[in-house]
Amino acid sequence: MNENNQNIGYVPLMPDGNGGYTPWPDLLTEKELIRFLRISQVSSSENHHNVVEHLKRFRALPRIRICNGVLYPTEAIRKWIEKETNNGN
């Protein structure tokens, strides 16, 4: 691998629901956040919105309010995941 091109062109992808992939946006909607965090795979809750609300209230999930809506900055979510990771403890 050419050392000069290690990170050039890397774009994180998410499933598009049609068997393909699309780039992750810089700001996620709640529905995209639920997919990003795989909440439906790890939570037994029927209402994934409640899981997100819990993460916002009790775990300081990063978010930004824009025009009466809430979006979740992908990079801040990644840093939050690193901070919240307990290394198996």
C-alpha positions in Angstrom: 0.0 0.0 0.0 1.3 3.4 -0.9 1.9 5.3 2.4 0.8 8.6 0.7 -2.6 7.2 0.0 -3.5 5.5 3.2 -6.6 7.6 4.1 -7.4 9.2 0.8 -10.8 8.5 -0.4 -12.1 6.7 2.7 -15.8 7.3 3.1 -17.7 5.5 5.8 -20.8 3.8 4.3 -24.2 2.8 5.6 -26.7 0.4 4.1 -29.3 2.2 1.9 -32.0 -0.4 2.5 -31.9 -1.6 -1.1 -28.9 -3.8 -0.9 -26.5 -1.0 -1.6 -24.6 1.6 0.4 -24.5 5.3 0.7 -22.0 7.6 2.6 -22.8 8.4 6.2 -23.9 12.1 6.5 -22.0 14.5 8.8 -25.3 15.1 10.7 -27.5 12.1 11.5 -31.3 12.1 11.9 -32.6 10.1 14.8 -33.5 7.2 12.5 -29.9 7.2 11.1 -28.5 7.4 14.6 -30.5 4.3 15.6 -29.0 2.4 12.7 -25.5 3.8 13.3 -25.6 2.7 17.0 -27.4 -0.6 16.0 -29.9 0.1 18.8 -32.5 -2.3 17.2 -29.9 -5.1 17.4 -28.9 -4.6 21.1 -32.1 -3.3 22.7 -35.2 -5.2 23.6 -37.2 -1.9 23.7 -40.1 -1.7 21.2 -39.6 2.1 21.0 -36.1 3.0 19.9 -36.8 6.7 20.4 -37.0 6.0 24.1 -33.5 4.5 24.0 -32.2 7.6 22.3 -33.9 9.8 24.9 -32.3 7.8 27.7 -28.9 8.2 26.1 -29.4 12.0 25.7 -30.6 12.5 29.3 -28.4 10.1 31.2 -25.3 9.5 29.0 -24.8 13.0 27.5 -25.4 11.9 23.9 -24.0 14.7 21.7 -26.6 16.6 19.6 -27.3 19.9 17.9 -30.7 21.7 17.7 -31.4 23.2 14.3 -34.8 24.7 13.3 -36.8 22.9 16.0 -35.2 19.6 15.1 -32.3 17.6 16.6 -29.4 16.2 14.6 -26.5 14.2 15.8 -23.0 15.1 14.5 -21.3 11.8 13.4 -17.8 12.8 14.5 -19.1 13.8 18.0 -21.0 10.5 18.2 -17.8 8.6 17.4 -15.9 10.5 20.1 -18.7 9.9 22.5 -18.5 6.2 21.8 -14.8 6.2 22.5 -15.4 8.1 25.8 -18.2 5.7 26.8 -16.3 2.5 26.0 -15.3 0.8 29.2 -12.7 -1.6 27.6 -14.6 -4.7 28.8 -14.9 -3.7 32.4 
